[in-house]
Each structure stands twice: as structure tokens, then as C-alpha cells.
Amino acid sequence: MSILMSIGNFFLFMAGPVAIVFIIVGAYYYITAGGDEERGDKGKRIITYTFLATILLLLSYTIIVEIVGINLL
């Protein structure tokens, strides 16, 4: 169980920096669209999906900790 907790902690730790990178990439696409609707929409989708994935990750962590009772940290 200790190995699984270590792997879970690693992925939880890496989720924040990865989300920040994807938000920056999405913002770059959106800002540099220059009137290209497809590129602007791509930037919006990247940012939206990043926020949704982050919320899903936090909700799943909360469910694991509160309902199942496994503390990963």
C-alpha cells in the first residue's frame, strides 16, 4: 500500500504544475489567434478542459479521503 500512496502523492504533486503549463499554453493560443477563430477556440478549449480536469482531480481526491478514508498525504 505504501508504493501506491507514493505514486498517488507523486501524481497529485505533479498535477498543479502541469495544469499551470496547460493554462499558459491555452492562453498563448488564445492571445496569438489574431482573428483566427479556430485557433482562438482551441485556446479556449485547452483552458476549459484544464480547469475541468483540475476540478475533477480535486473532487476525486476529496472523495477518496473523506468517503473511503484513505489519506494519500
Secondary structure as GFF3:
##gff-version 3
##sequence-region A 1 73
A	DSSP	alpha_helix	2	31	.	.	.	ID=ss1
A	DSSP	alpha_helix	37	63	.	.	.	ID=ss2
A	DSSP	pi_helix	64	68	.	.	.	ID=ss3
###
